[in-house]
Structures are given as structure tokens and as C-alpha cells.
Amino acid sequence: MSGSSLFKMRLVHLDLKGAPPKVSYLAEVFPLFHALGANGLLIEYEDMFPYKGHLRLLRAQHAYSPSEIKEILHLATLNELEVVPLVQTFGHMEFVLKHEALAHLREVAFFPNTLNPHEAESLALVGAMIDQVMELHPGARWLHVGCDEVYYLGEGEASRQWLQQEQNNKARLCLSHVKAVASHVLARHPATKPLVWDDMLRDIPEDQLSASGVPQLVEPMLWDYTADLDVHGKALLMEKYQKCGFRQLWAASAFKGATGVSQALTPIEHHLRNHMQWLQVAAHGPADTLQGIVLTGWQRYDHFSVLCELLPVGIPSLAVCLQSLLQGGFAEDVKTRVENFLGMPSLEITGFTSDILALVTQVGLHLRSSVDEMLYRDRYVTGWFSSYHRRRKLIHPVMIQHIQPQALSLLGRWSALAGELEAALRRVFYPDAVEEWLEENVQPSLQQLQQLLQDLGEAAGPGPPMASPGPDTGQEP
């Protein structure tokens, strides 16, 4: 592989809390990840991990089996991709705390996202989760323990009482739990270094961070997915962390899933700019300050949100971003390399030959707009079959000949495409993910057309003579 990179480790993030791919699809894309320049994976299992015993309730319906986890690790090894598992242990605990049996461990009783750090049972819970994950990842050099976006920390009743003591504050509360989790990892798995997202650490004063003991236990991962990332600010933050005693730092960019909670198509330009900024950050710091970078590919913003871009849709963006990191930029020769890797004549998204990407692009760019065009801008529908007419089942008979064939044609065309897309999605994803994506992105528009045709049929059906909705203007269609 030609070129060099400012980032020794380049990990692709697999966010399995939404639309987790089948293992057969991972077998197809892991060789591509390697060819594009990745040398590792950050796998955020969430409820796709085959938890057992008292943790079995955490499993999703289609959770991977232990043998499938081993197959994923085997495929990763074959493609020289080092696996770093991720287990959330503080914030983003919805998949755990949504269960009634564990709801008593919430920081705030009404919200399932944050763990109560005061309960001994809380640490026992995440410790058991960590140990089960590590049992299937023997020899892992790193374990990511999350700890990002710990919303409502300090707002639970136990925390409120604790914070009333003069020396206590939210930063200390956060650091004490991070330290406890990291200490568990190192005690039980001494060859494994804990990683944490850095957002809860950013605003903690240097002296408090240094005195906490946390810098000796974990490696923070600085994340920023924006296209206009503050390079100077990131350099100062890295300097702060180093002064506090953190020996190794990581960066985290995004190749998809960071530009809109319901985003269907990946804006490659945004993500390319994000990676160009991270290259500048790496160049500004001392050599080897950053151990590596994780290219995150979020599939949901949280456990309860809708799906954003599916992994096959984000592959061209991943290719652009990985190659840009490896080559130090995105010149014309890098663009050509990416097109060759992907087997596509042009990086224009509509030219990509992936069936899922091509079909999702058609849906994303044209389905809703074509239906809206008919429902809200077609002169026959808006002029002679408005919502007023539809509620009263009123229509000029000649209008049926103008509206019905067009609606049937549009519905037929999009139904056929939806069927083709469903078949393609089922080859990659489990049935629940396919159902969810189609219900969110396709069915609403198809149902609007179906309802229009049903209303047409009812308005045209046998019945008493239709009353005029108003005075005759003398205008004929």
C-alpha cells in the first residue's frame, strides 16, 4: 500500500444499535475496508452481543450468536483488521436501562440513558457486561468503554444529596465512575487498555483531571464530526490532555451518520472536509501524539431514534475518507484510486453500481418529491380533487381520467422499486431493520398514493348525483 498516514491506526466504526449487517455482508466488505486503508474495527455491539445468564435480556431479537462473533473476528483477522470492542458503561445505556428489571439503576428514574454511579449494582452490571464481551475477545489490546454524553448526571436523588457535600461536584462524580470502570477492566484484563470518548472530560480543569488518577488508566478519544472543525482548539485540547498525564490520545471523525438524525444519503463533501481538518490537527501536534483515528459510522443517534444512512450507502464516503487519510489529501489521483476500488466510473453518487445505494438514492432524491408533485402541484388534483373534495367524495367524472392513470402509473413504478429495494436490503440486513427502513422512508409516500386512488374510487362510485362544491365558473379543464 503506497503512501503514509499521520494516523498509525485507522479503525472503521460499526454501530450495531441500528440495522446491524448479517455476517455474510461483513465478509464482503472487510476486504474492501482493508484495501482502502483500514487496519482496525471499532465494533459497538450494543444489543447485538450474545449476552448470557442474567444479562440475556439485553439481546436483540437477531443478536449475533457466539459462533457468529468468532466468525466476525476470524474475518477481521484474515483482512488484517484489529478489533476493538465497545461497551457503553455510563451514558447511552438505553438498551440496558429500558428493561424494567434494570430500571432501578437509572440516574434519573424517568430517563433510561444514564446509569446511576452511586449504586454498587451499577458497577457490577457494567463489569459483567465487560467480562462477557472480553470473554469472546481474548487478547484485545483495547476496550472502548464509552462514557460519552452522560446526560442528566447529577440530577438523580442520590446525586443531589452527594453534591450537597462541599468538596463534591459533577466532574468528580463523572471521573469517579470512569475510574471505577477502567480499574475493573485493568484488574480483570490487564493486557487491555480502556478507551473513552472525551466529551465529558473536555471542560474539567487540568488540576482536577490530573489528581483524579484517570489519565493513568484510560486513553481518551477526541471526537468531532463537523466540517469546520476548530484545528487550533483541538491542538490546545490535546496539549491539555497531555499535561494532565494521558499518555496516548485518539481522534474520531465520521464517514456517515453525523449530519442528520434521519439522513438517508451521505453528503460525502461534508465528511471529506471533516477528515481534511483532522489531518491538520494531526500535523499540528507532536509526532505520534495521536495513536490513531476512528472513522465513526453512526446508524442511530441513540437507541430510540430512527435509522440514518445505511452502511452500504456510506461506503463511497468511507472510501474517500480512508484514502484521504492514507494519502494525506484528496487529489485527483486519490479520487481515481477510490473509483477503481469501488468499481465505479465516477464518484457521483448516482453512478455507483451498488444496488442498495442506487435504489436508496432513487428513493431519497425522487420518491417523496414525485408524490408531492402530484398531490400538491398537479392542476387536476389541486383544482378538482382537493382535500375538500376528497372528504366529501366530490369529483367531476372527467377528472378521474386525468388523475387515476397517472396515480396508478406512479404507484406501480415506485412499488416495483420498493420491492427490488426490499429484496436487496434483505440480503444484507435482518427483517426488522428492513421493515423499519421501508416504513420510515418508502411506505408513507406509497400510502399517500394508495389513499388518493381509494378516494378517487369512492368519489366515482355509485351514489346520488354529486353536488357541486360551488358556483359554476364556466371554466372547463
C-alpha positions as CSV (number, residue, x, y, z in Angstrom):
1,M,0.0,0.0,0.0
2,S,1.6,3.3,-1.1
3,G,1.6,6.5,0.9
4,S,1.9,7.1,4.6
5,S,-0.5,8.3,7.2
6,L,-0.4,10.6,10.2
7,F,-2.6,8.1,11.9
8,K,-1.0,4.7,12.6
9,M,-4.3,3.1,13.4
10,R,-7.3,3.7,11.2
11,L,-10.4,2.0,12.6
12,V,-13.8,1.7,10.9
13,H,-16.6,2.0,13.4
14,L,-19.5,-0.5,13.1
15,D,-22.5,0.9,15.0
16,L,-24.7,-2.1,15.5
17,K,-27.5,-0.5,17.5
18,G,-29.3,0.0,14.2
19,A,-29.5,-2.1,11.0
20,P,-26.8,-4.5,12.0
21,P,-25.4,-6.3,8.9
22,K,-25.5,-10.0,8.5
23,V,-22.1,-11.7,8.9
24,S,-22.2,-12.6,5.2
25,Y,-22.2,-8.9,4.3
26,L,-19.3,-8.2,6.6
27,A,-17.4,-11.0,4.8
28,E,-17.9,-8.9,1.6
29,V,-16.9,-5.5,3.0
30,F,-14.0,-6.4,5.3
31,P,-11.6,-7.0,2.3
32,L,-12.7,-3.6,0.9
33,F,-12.0,-1.9,4.3
34,H,-8.5,-3.3,4.2
35,A,-7.9,-2.4,0.6
36,L,-9.0,1.2,1.3
37,G,-6.5,1.6,4.2
38,A,-8.3,0.5,7.3
39,N,-6.3,-1.7,9.8
40,G,-8.9,-2.0,12.6
41,L,-12.5,-2.0,13.6
42,L,-14.3,-0.4,16.5
43,I,-17.4,-2.7,17.0
44,E,-20.2,-1.1,19.0
45,Y,-22.2,-4.2,19.7
46,E,-24.9,-2.7,21.9
47,D,-27.8,-5.2,22.0
48,M,-26.3,-7.4,19.2
49,F,-23.9,-9.1,21.6
50,P,-24.9,-12.5,22.7
51,Y,-25.1,-11.7,26.4
52,K,-25.9,-14.7,28.6
53,G,-27.1,-15.6,32.0
54,H,-28.7,-12.7,33.9
55,L,-27.8,-10.4,31.0
56,R,-29.6,-12.4,28.4
57,L,-32.5,-9.9,28.4
58,L,-30.1,-7.3,26.8
59,R,-30.0,-9.3,23.5
60,A,-31.9,-8.0,20.4
61,Q,-34.1,-10.4,18.5
62,H,-31.4,-11.0,15.9
63,A,-28.4,-10.7,18.2
64,Y,-25.2,-12.5,16.8
65,S,-24.5,-15.9,18.3
66,P,-21.1,-16.6,20.0
67,S,-20.1,-18.5,16.8
68,E,-21.0,-15.5,14.7
69,I,-18.9,-13.3,16.9
70,K,-16.0,-15.7,16.4
71,E,-16.6,-15.7,12.6
72,I,-16.6,-11.9,12.6
73,L,-13.2,-11.9,14.5
74,H,-11.9,-14.5,12.1
75,L,-12.9,-12.5,9.1
76,A,-11.3,-9.4,10.6
77,T,-8.0,-11.3,11.2
78,L,-8.0,-12.6,7.6
79,N,-8.2,-9.0,6.5
80,E,-5.7,-7.6,9.0
81,L,-8.3,-5.6,10.9
82,E,-7.7,-5.4,14.6
83,V,-10.9,-5.5,16.5
84,V,-11.6,-3.1,19.4
85,P,-15.0,-3.9,21.1
86,L,-17.1,-1.1,22.5
87,V,-19.3,-1.4,25.6
88,Q,-21.3,1.6,26.9
89,T,-20.9,1.8,30.7
90,F,-22.3,5.2,31.7
91,G,-24.2,7.2,29.1
92,H,-26.2,5.8,26.2
93,M,-27.3,2.9,28.3
94,E,-30.9,2.9,26.9
95,F,-30.6,-0.7,25.6
96,V,-29.9,-1.8,29.2
97,L,-31.9,0.6,31.4
98,K,-35.1,0.4,29.2
99,H,-35.7,-3.0,30.8
100,E,-38.0,-2.9,33.8
101,A,-35.7,-5.3,35.7
102,L,-32.8,-2.8,35.5
103,A,-34.7,0.5,35.6
104,H,-33.9,1.0,39.2
105,L,-30.3,1.6,38.2
106,R,-31.1,4.8,36.2
107,E,-29.6,8.1,37.3
108,V,-33.0,9.8,36.8
109,A,-35.9,7.4,37.2
110,F,-37.8,8.6,34.1
111,F,-34.8,8.5,31.7
112,P,-33.1,5.3,30.6
113,N,-29.9,6.8,29.1
114,T,-27.6,7.3,32.1
115,L,-26.5,4.8,34.8
116,N,-26.7,5.7,38.5
117,P,-23.0,5.8,39.5
118,H,-23.8,5.6,43.3
119,E,-25.2,2.1,43.2
120,A,-22.8,-0.8,43.7
121,E,-25.1,-2.9,41.5
122,S,-24.4,-0.4,38.6
123,L,-20.7,-1.2,38.6
124,A,-21.4,-4.9,39.0
125,L,-23.7,-4.7,35.9
126,V,-21.2,-3.0,33.6
127,G,-18.5,-5.2,35.0
128,A,-20.4,-8.3,34.0
129,M,-21.1,-6.8,30.5
130,I,-17.4,-6.1,30.1
131,D,-16.3,-9.5,31.2
132,Q,-18.7,-11.3,28.8
133,V,-17.6,-9.2,25.9
134,M,-13.9,-9.7,26.7
135,E,-14.5,-13.5,27.0
136,L,-15.2,-13.5,23.3
137,H,-12.4,-11.0,22.5
138,P,-9.4,-12.6,24.2
139,G,-6.2,-10.7,23.5
140,A,-7.9,-7.4,22.6
141,R,-5.4,-4.6,23.1
142,W,-8.1,-2.0,23.7
143,L,-11.6,-2.0,25.0
144,H,-13.8,1.1,24.5
145,V,-16.0,1.8,27.5
146,G,-18.0,4.7,26.0
147,C,-18.7,7.3,28.7
148,D,-19.9,10.0,26.3
149,E,-23.0,12.2,26.6
150,V,-23.8,11.3,30.2
151,Y,-27.0,13.4,30.2
152,Y,-28.7,14.3,33.5
153,L,-25.7,13.2,35.5
154,G,-26.1,14.8,39.0
155,E,-29.9,15.1,38.7
156,G,-30.8,11.9,40.4
157,E,-31.8,11.9,44.1
158,A,-28.7,10.1,45.2
159,S,-26.5,12.5,43.2
160,R,-28.3,15.6,44.5
161,Q,-27.6,14.5,48.1
162,W,-24.0,13.7,47.2
163,L,-23.4,17.0,45.5
164,Q,-24.5,18.9,48.6
165,Q,-21.2,18.0,50.2
166,E,-18.8,20.8,49.8
167,Q,-16.0,19.0,48.1
168,N,-18.2,17.2,45.6
169,N,-19.1,18.3,42.0
170,K,-20.3,16.8,38.8
171,A,-16.8,16.4,37.4
172,R,-15.7,14.4,40.4
173,L,-18.8,12.3,40.1
174,C,-18.1,11.6,36.4
175,L,-14.4,10.9,37.0
176,S,-15.0,8.5,39.9
177,H,-17.2,6.3,37.8
178,V,-14.9,6.3,34.8
179,K,-12.0,5.4,37.2
180,A,-14.1,2.6,38.7
181,V,-14.9,1.1,35.3
182,A,-11.4,1.5,34.0
183,S,-10.0,-0.1,37.2
184,H,-12.3,-3.1,36.6
185,V,-11.0,-3.5,33.1
186,L,-7.4,-3.4,34.1
187,A,-7.8,-5.7,37.1
188,R,-9.6,-8.4,35.2
189,H,-7.9,-7.9,31.8
190,P,-4.5,-6.3,32.5
191,A,-3.3,-6.5,28.9
192,T,-6.3,-4.4,27.7
193,K,-6.3,-0.6,27.7
194,P,-9.6,1.2,28.2
195,L,-10.6,3.9,25.8
196,V,-13.2,6.6,26.5
197,W,-14.9,9.3,24.4
198,D,-13.6,12.6,25.6
199,D,-16.6,15.0,25.7
200,M,-17.2,14.6,29.4
201,L,-13.5,15.4,30.1
202,R,-13.1,18.5,27.9
203,D,-14.3,21.1,30.4
204,I,-12.8,19.5,33.6
205,P,-9.9,21.7,34.9
206,E,-6.4,20.4,34.4
207,D,-5.7,20.0,38.1
208,Q,-8.8,18.0,38.8
209,L,-8.2,15.7,35.8
210,S,-4.6,15.2,36.9
211,A,-5.5,14.5,40.5
212,S,-8.2,12.0,39.6
213,G,-5.9,9.2,38.5
214,V,-8.0,8.8,35.4
215,P,-5.2,9.8,32.9
216,Q,-3.1,6.8,34.0
217,L,-6.0,4.4,33.4
218,V,-7.6,5.4,30.0
219,E,-6.8,6.8,26.6
220,P,-9.3,9.5,25.5
221,M,-10.8,9.6,22.1
222,L,-11.3,13.2,20.9
223,W,-14.4,13.3,18.7
224,D,-15.6,15.9,16.3
225,Y,-17.7,15.2,13.2
226,T,-18.1,18.8,11.9
227,A,-16.8,20.0,8.5
228,D,-15.4,23.2,10.1
229,L,-13.6,21.6,13.0
230,D,-11.5,24.1,15.1
231,V,-8.0,22.9,14.4
232,H,-6.3,25.2,16.8
233,G,-8.8,24.4,19.5
234,K,-8.2,20.7,19.1
235,A,-4.5,21.2,19.3
236,L,-4.9,23.1,22.6
237,L,-7.2,20.3,23.9
238,M,-4.6,17.7,23.0
239,E,-2.0,19.7,24.8
240,K,-4.2,20.0,27.9
241,Y,-4.8,16.2,28.0
242,Q,-1.0,15.6,27.7
243,K,-0.3,17.9,30.6
244,C,-2.9,16.0,32.7
245,G,-0.9,12.8,32.1
246,F,-2.8,11.0,29.3
247,R,-0.1,9.0,27.5
248,Q,-1.9,8.3,24.3
249,L,-4.7,10.1,22.6
250,W,-7.1,9.1,19.8
251,A,-9.1,11.0,17.2
252,A,-12.6,10.2,16.0
253,S,-14.1,11.5,12.7
254,A,-17.2,10.5,10.9
255,F,-17.8,9.0,7.5
256,K,-21.6,8.8,7.9
257,G,-24.4,9.3,10.4
258,A,-23.4,12.7,11.7
259,T,-25.3,15.2,9.5
260,G,-29.0,14.5,10.4
261,V,-30.9,12.1,12.6
262,S,-33.0,10.8,9.6
263,Q,-30.4,11.3,6.9
264,A,-30.8,8.8,4.1
265,L,-28.0,9.8,1.7
266,T,-24.4,10.5,2.8
267,P,-23.1,14.0,2.0
268,I,-19.5,13.0,1.0
269,E,-18.2,16.6,0.8
270,H,-19.0,17.2,4.5
271,H,-17.2,14.1,5.7
272,L,-14.2,14.7,3.4
273,R,-13.8,18.2,4.9
274,N,-14.0,16.7,8.4
275,H,-11.1,14.4,7.6
276,M,-9.1,17.1,6.0
277,Q,-9.4,19.1,9.2
278,W,-8.3,16.1,11.3
279,L,-5.2,15.7,9.1
280,Q,-4.4,19.3,10.0
281,V,-4.9,18.6,13.7
282,A,-2.5,15.6,13.5
283,A,0.0,17.7,11.6
284,H,0.0,20.4,14.2
285,G,0.7,18.2,17.1
286,P,4.0,16.4,18.1
287,A,4.7,13.2,16.1
288,D,2.8,10.2,17.4
289,T,0.6,12.2,19.7
290,L,-2.4,10.5,18.2
291,Q,-2.4,6.7,18.5
292,G,-5.0,6.5,15.7
293,I,-8.3,7.6,14.4
294,V,-11.7,6.0,14.4
295,L,-13.9,6.8,11.4
296,T,-17.3,6.6,13.0
297,G,-20.4,5.5,11.0
298,W,-23.4,6.1,13.3
299,Q,-26.5,4.2,12.5
300,R,-28.7,5.8,15.1
301,Y,-28.2,8.9,17.2
302,D,-29.4,6.9,20.2
303,H,-31.2,3.6,20.8
304,F,-34.6,5.1,20.3
305,S,-34.0,7.3,17.3
306,V,-34.7,6.5,13.6
307,L,-32.1,5.0,11.3
308,C,-29.7,7.3,9.5
309,E,-27.7,6.3,6.4
310,L,-27.3,2.5,6.0
311,L,-23.8,1.1,5.8
312,P,-23.9,0.3,2.1
313,V,-25.0,3.8,1.4
314,G,-22.0,5.2,3.3
315,I,-19.3,3.0,1.6
316,P,-18.3,5.7,-1.0
317,S,-17.8,8.2,1.7
318,L,-15.8,5.7,3.8
319,A,-13.6,5.1,0.7
320,V,-13.0,8.8,0.2
321,C,-12.2,9.4,3.8
322,L,-9.9,6.4,4.3
323,Q,-7.9,7.1,1.2
324,S,-7.6,10.8,2.1
325,L,-6.2,9.9,5.5
326,L,-3.8,7.4,4.0
327,Q,-2.6,9.7,1.1
328,G,-2.7,12.9,3.1
329,G,-5.3,14.6,1.0
330,F,-7.9,14.1,-1.8
331,A,-6.2,15.0,-5.1
332,E,-7.3,13.7,-8.5
333,D,-5.2,10.6,-8.3
334,V,-6.8,9.7,-4.9
335,K,-10.2,10.2,-6.5
336,T,-9.3,7.8,-9.3
337,R,-8.0,5.2,-6.8
338,V,-11.3,5.3,-4.9
339,E,-13.3,4.9,-8.1
340,N,-11.2,1.9,-9.0
341,F,-11.5,0.3,-5.6
342,L,-15.3,0.7,-5.8
343,G,-15.6,-0.4,-9.4
344,M,-17.5,2.8,-10.3
345,P,-16.9,5.1,-13.3
346,S,-17.5,8.3,-11.2
347,L,-17.8,9.3,-7.6
348,E,-21.1,10.9,-8.4
349,I,-23.4,9.1,-6.1
350,T,-25.9,8.3,-8.8
351,G,-23.3,6.4,-10.8
352,F,-22.4,3.9,-8.1
353,T,-23.4,0.3,-9.1
354,S,-24.3,-0.9,-5.6
355,D,-28.0,-1.9,-5.8
356,I,-28.8,-0.7,-2.3
357,L,-27.1,2.7,-2.9
358,A,-28.6,3.2,-6.3
359,L,-32.1,2.3,-5.1
360,V,-31.9,4.3,-1.9
361,T,-30.7,7.2,-4.0
362,Q,-33.7,7.0,-6.2
363,V,-36.0,6.9,-3.1
364,G,-34.1,9.7,-1.3
365,L,-34.0,12.1,-4.3
366,H,-37.2,11.3,-6.1
367,L,-39.9,9.3,-4.3
368,R,-41.3,12.0,-2.0
369,S,-40.8,14.8,-4.4
370,S,-42.6,12.9,-7.2
371,V,-45.6,12.1,-4.9
372,D,-45.7,15.7,-3.6
373,E,-45.6,17.0,-7.2
374,M,-48.8,15.0,-7.9
375,L,-50.6,15.7,-4.7
376,Y,-49.8,19.3,-4.2
377,R,-48.9,20.7,-7.6
378,D,-50.8,18.7,-10.2
379,R,-53.5,21.1,-11.6
380,Y,-56.1,18.3,-11.8
381,V,-55.6,17.1,-8.3
382,T,-55.3,20.6,-6.7
383,G,-58.1,22.0,-8.8
384,W,-60.7,19.3,-9.0
385,F,-59.8,16.8,-6.2
386,S,-58.6,18.8,-3.3
387,S,-58.9,17.7,0.4
388,Y,-62.3,19.5,0.4
389,H,-63.5,17.3,-2.5
390,R,-61.9,14.2,-1.1
391,R,-63.6,14.5,2.3
392,R,-67.0,15.0,0.6
393,K,-66.4,12.4,-2.2
394,L,-66.9,15.0,-4.9
395,I,-65.3,14.8,-8.4
396,H,-66.1,15.8,-11.9
397,P,-66.2,12.4,-13.7
398,V,-63.9,13.5,-16.5
399,M,-61.2,14.3,-13.9
400,I,-60.9,10.6,-13.0
401,Q,-59.5,10.1,-16.5
402,H,-56.8,12.7,-15.8
403,I,-55.8,11.7,-12.3
404,Q,-56.3,7.9,-12.0
405,P,-53.9,6.7,-14.8
406,Q,-51.1,9.0,-13.6
407,A,-51.6,7.9,-9.9
408,L,-51.6,4.2,-10.9
409,S,-48.5,4.6,-13.0
410,L,-46.6,6.4,-10.2
411,L,-47.7,3.9,-7.6
412,G,-46.8,0.9,-9.9
413,R,-43.4,2.4,-10.6
414,W,-42.5,3.1,-7.0
415,S,-44.0,-0.2,-5.7
416,A,-41.8,-2.1,-8.1
417,L,-38.7,-0.2,-7.0
418,A,-39.7,-0.7,-3.4
419,G,-39.9,-4.5,-4.0
420,E,-36.5,-4.5,-5.6
421,L,-35.0,-2.5,-2.7
422,E,-36.6,-4.8,-0.1
423,A,-35.0,-7.8,-1.7
424,A,-31.6,-6.1,-1.8
425,L,-31.9,-5.0,1.8
426,R,-32.9,-8.5,2.9
427,R,-29.6,-9.8,1.6
428,V,-27.7,-7.5,3.9
429,F,-29.9,-6.9,6.9
430,Y,-32.3,-8.7,9.3
431,P,-36.1,-8.4,8.7
432,D,-36.8,-5.9,11.5
433,A,-34.3,-3.4,10.0
434,V,-35.7,-3.8,6.5
435,E,-39.2,-3.3,7.8
436,E,-38.2,-0.2,9.8
437,W,-36.3,1.5,6.9
438,L,-39.1,0.9,4.4
439,E,-41.8,2.0,6.8
440,E,-39.9,5.2,7.5
441,N,-38.7,6.1,4.0
442,V,-40.9,4.4,1.5
443,Q,-44.3,3.5,2.9
444,P,-45.6,7.0,3.7
445,S,-45.4,8.1,0.1
446,L,-46.9,4.9,-1.2
447,Q,-49.7,5.1,1.3
448,Q,-50.5,8.7,0.1
449,L,-50.9,7.4,-3.5
450,Q,-53.0,4.5,-2.3
451,Q,-55.2,6.8,-0.3
452,L,-55.6,9.1,-3.3
453,L,-56.7,6.1,-5.5
454,Q,-59.0,4.9,-2.8
455,D,-60.6,8.3,-2.5
456,L,-61.0,8.5,-6.3
457,G,-62.8,5.2,-6.3
458,E,-65.1,6.2,-3.6
459,A,-65.9,9.6,-5.2
460,A,-66.6,7.9,-8.5
461,G,-68.6,5.0,-7.1
462,P,-72.4,4.5,-7.3
463,G,-74.5,7.0,-5.4
464,P,-76.7,10.0,-5.7
465,P,-75.9,12.8,-8.1
466,M,-72.8,14.7,-7.0
467,A,-73.5,18.2,-5.6
468,S,-71.4,21.0,-6.9
469,P,-68.8,22.3,-4.3
470,G,-69.5,25.8,-5.5
471,P,-70.9,28.0,-8.3
472,D,-70.0,27.0,-11.8
473,T,-67.3,29.3,-13.1
474,G,-67.8,28.3,-16.7
475,Q,-64.2,27.1,-16.9
476,E,-63.6,23.6,-18.3
477,P,-60.5,21.6,-18.0
